[in-house]
Amino acid sequence: MDTDVIILGGGLVGATLAVALDVHGISTIVIDPADPAVTLAPGFDGRASAVASASHRMLDAIGIGATLAGQGCAIRQIRVSDGLEPGALDFVPAADDGALGTMYENKLLRRALFDAATVAPHVDLRMKTRATSVDRAESGVTATLDSGAVIRAPLLIAAEGRNSPTREAAGITIARWSYEHTAIIAAFHHERSHEDVAYEIFYASGPFALLPLPDDADGHRSAIVWTVDAKNAPGMLKLGDRAFLAEAEKSMGGFLGALSMATPRSSYPLGFHHAARITDQRLALVGDAGHGIHPIAGQGLNLGFRDVATLAEVLVEGKRLGLDLGDAALLARYQRWRGLDTFMTAAATDTLTRLFGLPGKTASAVRRFGISAVNAIPPLKDSFMAEARGESGDLPKLLQGLKI
């Protein structure tokens, strides 16, 4: 065999898995068609991600956290409200519990992971490359690349995103539906400090998420994920910056003061998908290849990081026992460990999306009652905070900040 594992997809999840395996002596060949000159180009494109505290412990454990130090913004409080009505739900951890998570620009994450993978002794990173054919046989995996190279490994990992061709080729059934909404992604500066608070403001048309970013030379800034009806998205993208910022300020109620310096906007359609299984013969799915959820709770990337931590532990322990890394028993362990957690998170997120999307005063009153109830029941509130941190369930060692 040429390597221990072939990973198709070198995005945030695929690259993290490659680095995590490298730290534990497992070799990978990572295949990705993207051009680093484009994906790592200087400048902020408005895209940012919340890395939950458990996920960050994994990044620290595999050496990525040190590279990111000082470049993110800690999320020290999350405020949830139904529109701008009174009765917000505030998630504030105890002083000695640390932040709920950290916001990073996606380009910073991509750069840190790309640089780490490039110098990792057990990672062979092949960008601007595609697999033209893949054969998964009982004896191993053989992939032919568009460069003409042929590579072999005991295991194939698909980290290609929600439209994974490898998942489709494996015939894995997937539940999928659209919410008929679009997420508008952008960032801007604002007059007042966000004080490290993330806001989730629910409207009938969808949530308006305001996510804190570190200050820069021009002042205070935040990223937004603004859910709008799909039919209204083209108009929102066409608005001039002044009009767009005026609409955003209206949705925020002006609590951060005047807005300015909007980044370029991007968008993506919102939907749900969940694979019936995340393994097949000598194949494992990670990240969006196996599941995709609404960004309502900011857990999409963190679900992928949980896949990484779990699969890395399964493979590292399997190799120590001398097992074939594509062994069905190892893959069954990964399926059992991740299958229920991803399904429960996806189901809960879908329920929240539908509940908070109901129009009318009665539905709004019910939501406000629910928010007040959670606020008044400390154990329930603590369980929500544990979910936000990514600390619920049977945690793999990496999510505890431990080497495997």
C-alpha positions as CSV (number, residue, x, y, z in Angstrom):
1,M,0.0,0.0,0.0
2,D,1.1,3.6,-0.7
3,T,-0.4,5.1,2.4
4,D,-2.6,4.2,5.4
5,V,-5.6,6.3,4.3
6,I,-6.8,8.2,1.2
7,I,-8.8,11.3,2.0
8,L,-10.9,12.8,-0.8
9,G,-11.4,16.5,0.2
10,G,-8.9,18.8,1.9
11,G,-11.3,21.4,3.3
12,L,-11.6,22.2,7.0
13,V,-12.7,18.7,8.0
14,G,-10.5,16.7,5.7
15,A,-7.4,18.7,6.5
16,T,-8.0,18.5,10.2
17,L,-8.4,14.7,10.0
18,A,-5.1,14.4,8.0
19,V,-3.2,16.4,10.6
20,A,-4.8,14.5,13.5
21,L,-3.8,11.2,12.0
22,D,-0.3,12.5,11.2
23,V,0.2,13.4,14.9
24,H,-0.5,9.8,15.7
25,G,1.7,8.3,13.0
26,I,-0.9,7.4,10.5
27,S,-0.1,8.4,6.9
28,T,-2.6,10.0,4.5
29,I,-2.8,11.1,0.9
30,V,-5.2,14.0,0.6
31,I,-6.8,14.7,-2.8
32,D,-8.5,18.1,-3.4
33,P,-9.3,19.9,-6.7
34,A,-9.1,23.4,-5.1
35,D,-6.4,25.9,-6.0
36,P,-4.7,27.2,-2.8
37,A,-3.9,30.5,-4.6
38,V,-7.7,31.1,-4.7
39,T,-8.9,29.6,-1.4
40,L,-6.0,31.2,0.6
41,A,-5.9,34.5,-1.2
42,P,-5.3,37.5,1.1
43,G,-8.3,39.5,2.4
44,F,-11.4,38.7,4.4
45,D,-14.4,37.3,2.4
46,G,-16.9,37.6,5.2
47,R,-17.0,33.9,6.0
48,A,-16.3,32.9,9.6
49,S,-17.0,29.9,11.8
50,A,-17.7,29.2,15.5
51,V,-15.3,26.6,16.9
52,A,-16.9,25.1,20.0
53,S,-14.7,24.8,23.1
54,A,-14.4,21.0,22.8
55,S,-13.5,21.3,19.1
56,H,-10.8,23.8,20.1
57,R,-9.3,21.4,22.5
58,M,-8.8,19.0,19.6
59,L,-7.1,21.8,17.5
60,D,-4.9,22.5,20.5
61,A,-4.0,18.8,20.9
62,I,-2.9,18.5,17.3
63,G,-0.9,21.7,17.2
64,I,-3.3,24.0,15.3
65,G,-4.5,26.0,18.3
66,A,-1.0,27.5,18.8
67,T,-1.0,28.8,15.2
68,L,-4.4,30.4,15.7
69,A,-3.6,32.0,19.1
70,G,-4.7,35.6,19.3
71,Q,-6.5,35.6,15.9
72,G,-10.0,34.6,17.0
73,C,-12.7,36.2,19.2
74,A,-13.9,34.3,22.2
75,I,-17.7,33.8,22.5
76,R,-18.3,34.6,26.2
77,Q,-22.1,34.8,26.0
78,I,-24.9,33.8,23.7
79,R,-28.1,35.7,23.6
80,V,-31.2,34.2,22.0
81,S,-34.4,36.2,21.4
82,D,-37.7,36.0,19.5
83,G,-37.3,39.1,17.3
84,L,-36.5,42.2,19.3
85,E,-39.2,41.4,22.0
86,P,-38.2,41.4,25.7
87,G,-37.4,38.1,27.4
88,A,-34.1,37.0,25.9
89,L,-32.3,33.8,26.9
90,D,-28.7,34.4,27.9
91,F,-26.2,31.6,28.0
92,V,-23.3,32.8,30.3
93,P,-20.8,30.3,31.5
94,A,-19.3,30.4,35.0
95,A,-16.2,32.6,35.3
96,D,-13.9,29.5,35.6
97,D,-15.6,27.6,32.7
98,G,-13.9,29.6,29.9
99,A,-15.5,30.7,26.6
100,L,-18.4,28.8,24.9
101,G,-16.4,28.8,21.7
102,T,-14.2,31.0,19.4
103,M,-15.0,32.7,16.2
104,Y,-12.4,32.5,13.4
105,E,-12.3,33.8,9.9
106,N,-12.5,30.7,7.6
107,K,-9.4,31.8,5.7
108,L,-7.4,31.8,9.0
109,L,-8.6,28.2,9.7
110,R,-7.8,27.1,6.1
111,R,-4.3,28.7,6.2
112,A,-3.4,27.2,9.5
113,L,-4.6,23.7,8.4
114,F,-3.0,24.0,5.0
115,D,0.4,25.0,6.4
116,A,0.3,22.2,9.0
117,A,-0.7,19.6,6.4
118,T,2.0,20.8,4.0
119,V,4.8,20.3,6.6
120,A,3.4,17.2,8.3
121,P,5.7,14.2,7.7
122,H,2.9,11.7,7.2
123,V,0.6,13.9,5.0
124,D,0.9,13.9,1.2
125,L,-1.3,16.9,0.2
126,R,-2.1,16.9,-3.5
127,M,-4.1,20.1,-4.4
128,K,-5.5,20.8,-7.9
129,T,-6.0,17.1,-8.2
130,R,-9.0,14.8,-8.7
131,A,-9.6,11.1,-8.5
132,T,-10.9,10.0,-11.9
133,S,-11.7,6.5,-10.6
134,V,-11.9,4.7,-7.3
135,D,-12.1,0.9,-6.8
136,R,-13.0,-0.3,-3.3
137,A,-12.3,-4.1,-3.2
138,E,-12.1,-6.6,-0.4
139,S,-8.3,-6.4,-0.5
140,G,-8.0,-2.6,-0.5
141,V,-8.7,0.8,-2.2
142,T,-7.2,1.8,-5.5
143,A,-7.6,5.3,-6.8
144,T,-6.5,6.7,-10.2
145,L,-5.8,10.4,-10.2
146,D,-6.1,12.9,-13.1
147,S,-2.3,13.2,-13.0
148,G,-2.1,9.5,-14.1
149,A,-0.8,8.4,-10.7
150,V,-2.4,5.3,-9.1
151,I,-2.5,5.2,-5.3
152,R,-3.5,2.4,-2.9
153,A,-4.6,2.3,0.8
154,P,-6.7,0.1,3.1
155,L,-9.3,2.8,3.7
156,L,-11.0,5.7,1.8
157,I,-12.4,8.7,3.6
158,A,-14.9,11.0,1.8
159,A,-14.7,14.6,3.0
160,E,-16.0,16.1,-0.2
161,G,-19.0,18.1,1.2
162,R,-22.7,17.7,1.0
163,N,-22.7,16.7,-2.7
164,S,-20.2,13.9,-2.2
165,P,-19.8,11.9,-5.4
166,T,-18.2,9.1,-3.4
167,R,-21.3,8.8,-1.2
168,E,-23.5,8.7,-4.3
169,A,-21.3,6.1,-6.0
170,A,-21.5,3.9,-2.8
171,G,-25.3,3.9,-3.1
172,I,-25.7,5.3,0.4
173,T,-29.3,6.4,0.9
174,I,-29.7,10.0,2.0
175,A,-32.7,11.9,3.5
176,R,-32.7,15.4,2.0
177,W,-35.0,18.4,1.9
178,S,-34.8,22.1,1.4
179,Y,-36.0,24.8,3.8
180,E,-36.7,27.2,0.9
181,H,-34.5,29.7,2.6
182,T,-31.1,31.2,1.8
183,A,-28.3,32.2,4.2
184,I,-26.7,35.5,3.4
185,I,-23.1,35.6,4.7
186,A,-21.3,38.9,5.4
187,A,-19.5,40.9,8.0
188,F,-19.3,44.6,8.9
189,H,-18.0,47.1,11.4
190,H,-20.2,48.6,14.1
191,E,-20.0,51.6,16.4
192,R,-20.3,49.8,19.8
193,S,-18.3,46.8,21.0
194,H,-20.1,43.4,20.8
195,E,-18.4,42.5,24.2
196,D,-17.8,39.0,22.9
197,V,-21.5,38.2,22.7
198,A,-23.1,36.2,19.9
199,Y,-26.7,37.0,19.1
200,E,-29.4,34.7,17.6
201,I,-32.4,36.8,16.8
202,F,-35.4,34.7,15.5
203,Y,-37.8,36.1,12.9
204,A,-40.6,34.3,11.0
205,S,-38.4,34.5,7.9
206,G,-35.5,32.8,9.7
207,P,-32.8,33.6,12.3
208,F,-30.4,36.5,12.1
209,A,-27.1,35.4,13.7
210,L,-24.6,38.0,14.8
211,L,-21.2,36.6,15.6
212,P,-18.4,38.5,17.2
213,L,-15.1,38.9,15.4
214,P,-11.9,40.4,16.8
215,D,-11.4,44.1,16.4
216,D,-9.2,45.3,13.6
217,A,-7.5,48.6,12.8
218,D,-10.9,50.0,11.7
219,G,-12.8,49.1,14.9
220,H,-15.4,46.6,16.1
221,R,-16.7,43.9,13.8
222,S,-19.1,41.0,13.6
223,A,-20.0,38.4,11.0
224,I,-23.6,37.6,10.2
225,V,-25.5,34.6,8.9
226,W,-28.9,36.1,7.9
227,T,-31.6,33.6,6.8
228,V,-34.1,35.0,4.3
229,D,-36.8,33.6,2.1
230,A,-35.2,32.1,-1.0
231,K,-37.2,34.3,-3.3
232,N,-35.8,37.4,-1.5
233,A,-32.1,36.4,-1.6
234,P,-31.2,37.7,-5.1
235,G,-32.5,41.1,-4.1
236,M,-30.6,41.1,-0.8
237,L,-27.4,40.3,-2.7
238,K,-28.0,43.1,-5.2
239,L,-28.5,45.8,-2.6
240,G,-25.9,48.5,-2.4
241,D,-23.8,48.4,0.8
242,R,-25.6,51.4,2.4
243,A,-29.0,49.8,1.8
244,F,-27.8,46.4,3.0
245,L,-26.4,47.9,6.2
246,A,-29.6,49.8,6.8
247,E,-31.6,46.6,6.6
248,A,-29.2,44.8,8.9
249,E,-29.3,47.6,11.4
250,K,-33.1,47.4,11.4
251,S,-33.0,43.7,12.1
252,M,-30.6,44.3,15.0
253,G,-32.6,47.1,16.5
254,G,-29.5,49.3,16.4
255,F,-28.1,47.9,19.6
256,L,-24.5,48.0,18.2
257,G,-24.9,51.5,16.8
258,A,-24.1,52.6,13.2
259,L,-22.9,49.9,10.8
260,S,-20.2,50.4,8.2
261,M,-17.7,48.8,5.9
262,A,-19.6,45.7,4.7
263,T,-17.6,42.9,3.3
264,P,-18.6,41.2,0.0
265,R,-21.7,39.1,0.4
266,S,-22.2,35.5,-0.4
267,S,-25.0,33.0,0.0
268,Y,-26.0,29.4,0.0
269,P,-29.3,27.5,0.0
270,L,-30.4,26.1,3.3
271,G,-31.3,22.4,3.5
272,F,-31.1,19.3,5.5
273,H,-29.4,16.0,4.5
274,H,-28.5,12.9,6.5
275,A,-27.0,9.7,5.3
276,A,-28.6,6.5,6.3
277,R,-25.1,5.2,7.2
278,I,-21.6,6.8,7.3
279,T,-19.6,3.7,6.3
280,D,-19.4,1.2,3.5
281,Q,-16.8,-1.3,2.3
282,R,-13.5,0.3,3.1
283,L,-15.2,3.7,3.2
284,A,-16.0,6.3,5.9
285,L,-17.9,9.6,5.5
286,V,-16.9,12.7,7.5
287,G,-18.4,16.1,7.8
288,D,-21.0,17.3,5.3
289,A,-20.5,14.2,3.2
290,G,-22.5,12.4,5.9
291,H,-24.8,15.1,7.3
292,G,-25.8,18.7,6.7
293,I,-27.9,20.8,9.0
294,H,-29.3,24.3,9.3
295,P,-26.8,26.8,10.7
296,I,-29.4,27.8,13.4
297,A,-27.2,26.5,16.2
298,G,-23.8,27.0,14.6
299,Q,-22.9,23.3,14.9
300,G,-22.3,22.3,11.3
301,L,-18.5,22.5,11.4
302,N,-18.3,21.2,14.9
303,L,-20.3,18.1,13.9
304,G,-17.5,17.5,11.3
305,F,-14.8,18.0,14.0
306,R,-16.6,15.4,16.2
307,D,-16.4,13.0,13.2
308,V,-12.7,13.7,12.9
309,A,-12.0,13.1,16.6
310,T,-14.0,9.9,16.7
311,L,-12.6,8.4,13.5
312,A,-9.1,9.3,14.4
313,E,-9.5,7.5,17.7
314,V,-10.9,4.4,16.1
315,L,-8.2,4.2,13.5
316,V,-5.3,5.0,15.9
317,E,-6.4,2.3,18.3
318,G,-7.0,-0.1,15.5
319,K,-3.5,0.4,14.1
320,R,-2.0,-0.2,17.5
321,L,-3.8,-3.5,17.6
322,G,-2.4,-4.4,14.2
323,L,-5.8,-4.3,12.5
324,D,-6.4,-3.5,8.8
325,L,-7.6,0.1,8.9
326,G,-10.4,-0.8,6.5
327,D,-11.6,-3.6,8.7
328,A,-15.4,-3.8,8.9
329,A,-15.3,-4.0,12.7
330,L,-13.4,-0.7,13.0
331,L,-15.8,1.0,10.6
332,A,-18.8,-0.5,12.6
333,R,-17.4,1.1,15.8
334,Y,-17.2,4.5,14.0
335,Q,-20.8,4.0,12.8
336,R,-22.1,3.2,16.2
337,W,-20.2,6.1,17.9
338,R,-21.2,8.8,15.5
339,G,-24.5,7.5,14.0
340,L,-26.8,8.4,16.9
341,D,-25.1,11.7,17.9
342,T,-25.3,13.1,14.3
343,F,-28.9,11.9,14.0
344,M,-30.0,13.5,17.3
345,T,-28.3,16.8,16.5
346,A,-29.7,16.9,13.1
347,A,-33.2,16.1,14.3
348,A,-33.0,18.7,17.1
349,T,-31.7,21.4,14.7
350,D,-34.5,20.6,12.2
351,T,-37.1,20.9,15.0
352,L,-35.8,24.2,16.1
353,T,-35.7,25.5,12.6
354,R,-39.4,24.6,12.1
355,L,-40.5,25.8,15.5
356,F,-38.9,29.2,15.2
357,G,-40.0,29.6,11.7
358,L,-43.7,29.5,12.5
359,P,-45.4,32.8,11.8
360,G,-48.0,34.6,13.9
361,K,-48.4,36.2,17.3
362,T,-49.5,32.9,19.0
363,A,-46.4,31.1,17.8
364,S,-44.2,34.0,18.9
365,A,-45.8,34.0,22.4
366,V,-45.1,30.2,22.7
367,R,-41.5,30.8,21.7
368,R,-41.1,33.5,24.2
369,F,-42.6,31.3,26.9
370,G,-40.2,28.5,26.0
371,I,-37.2,30.9,26.1
372,S,-38.3,32.1,29.6
373,A,-38.8,28.5,30.8
374,V,-35.2,27.5,29.7
375,N,-33.9,30.6,31.4
376,A,-35.7,29.7,34.6
377,I,-34.5,26.0,34.8
378,P,-30.8,25.9,35.4
379,P,-30.2,22.1,34.6
380,L,-32.0,22.6,31.2
381,K,-30.0,25.7,30.5
382,D,-26.8,23.9,31.5
383,S,-27.6,21.1,29.0
384,F,-28.0,23.6,26.2
385,M,-24.6,25.2,27.1
386,A,-23.0,21.8,27.1
387,E,-24.4,21.2,23.5
388,A,-23.0,24.6,22.5
389,R,-19.6,23.7,23.8
390,G,-19.7,20.4,22.1
391,E,-19.2,18.6,25.4
392,S,-22.3,16.3,25.5
393,G,-22.3,12.6,24.9
394,D,-19.4,10.1,24.8
395,L,-16.4,12.4,23.9
396,P,-13.4,11.1,22.0
397,K,-10.1,11.8,23.6
398,L,-9.1,14.6,21.2
399,L,-12.3,16.6,22.2
400,Q,-11.1,16.3,25.8
401,G,-7.8,17.8,24.7
402,L,-6.0,14.5,25.1
403,K,-3.7,12.7,22.6
404,I,-5.1,9.3,21.7
